Amino acid sequence: MIECWRWFGPNDPTQLSDLPQVGATGVVTALHQFAPGQEWPAQAIQDRKAMIEAAGLTWEVVESLPVSEAIKTRSADIAAHLDAYKASMTALAQAGIRTICYNFMPILDWTRTQTRAAQPHGGTAMLFDLADFAAFDLFILKRPGALDDYSDVVRASATEAFARMDDADKARLSRTVIAGLPGANDGWTLDDVQQRLSTYDAIDAEKMRGHLIDFLSEVAPLADHLGLRLCCHPDDPPFSLLGLPRVMSSTDDYETVLNAVNFEANGVTLCTGSLGVAEAFDALDFVRRLGPRIHFAHLRNTKRLPSPDPDRPGFFEAAHLEGDTDMVGTVAALMEEEARRRAEGRSDHAIPMRPDHGQELLMDRKRDSLPGYPLIGRMRGLAELRGIMAAVAAGQA
């Protein structure tokens, strides 16, 4: 597997020059200065690639080339945004960058209720608590129709949670939830969130899946022609929040979409942490069923927590070998898939992976890292995953 590291660009607290010490050889990054729907200029792509290569690294994966809300909702600007997306794909292919990760989550990119929840060892981890989230939805955001999305038990738990919060707690919870909204760092208000949510009033899961299939029907043939690999990231977490539809939350969801747009370029980002929140998820089954279309892997682990709604569990970002996903079995299955590809002569036999989220440990707690992306916590995760890969490789020899 190709050992990669997510790097958020020149303003990332972790510098490219640090990565040889971490052990990663590949970089996963994007041109975050361009808003969804904007075309990525070829020169900007070349400049970023040159910066990465000057550090002795390779730009392995674009994460992400974002799909705009106009495309997700098929609203007025869709034609221009699709043209921009295709132009960006073409420029990336011309620069020799072959793998593009994206997601199709409406409004939210990810959702947590704490970004730094204390752990018994003294570090911190990101965490999601349904009662706290429902308290935000019901009593802070006051979303129309929110009451219908929660059972009596969840509403009672949310009421108790909200009663325990002081003003600082409420403000912190709001900031944390809104942090998962693309563009929220520009200073979104609760009214801004409500306005964006209203654009999905007439879009249910079936219609949303149709929009994803329509999008892929537009871009997958071009990706196939250009030799690109598109890989959709799953919903995070894999269940509906704020009344929004979710369409990439299970193995069956992926199988439906891959079969509907059956191009080799149309593929999967296997995120064991996001999908693994669902108790029914079986990572080994995912690899067995969809292995040939896995273009990228996020190897992280989550640990489910008690919840007033068993279908929407709480969870925290566990250490890479300590959560609910069988990480050893998953890595072994991915390496078996790589061996199968080598035997077939596939040029993309090596699957790029990254350790994804990590816990804040030791000096991480004194650094200004992005939530979920500390240096030491991810380096520990990468080291543990590297150990698994070495052991599996020795067994395959």
PyMOL commands that set and color helices and strands:
alter all, ss='L'
color gray80, all
select helices_A, chain A and resi 16-22+42-54+69-73+78-94+130-141+146-149+152-164+167-178+184-186+190-198+205-226+251-260+272-275+283-293+327-344+362-366+375-396
alter helices_A, ss='H'
color red, helices_A
select strands_A, chain A and resi 2-6+26-29+58-63+99-103+114-118+124-128+229-233+266-271+294-298+301-305+314-318+352-354
alter strands_A, ss='S'
color yellow, strands_A
deselect
rebuild
show_as cartoon
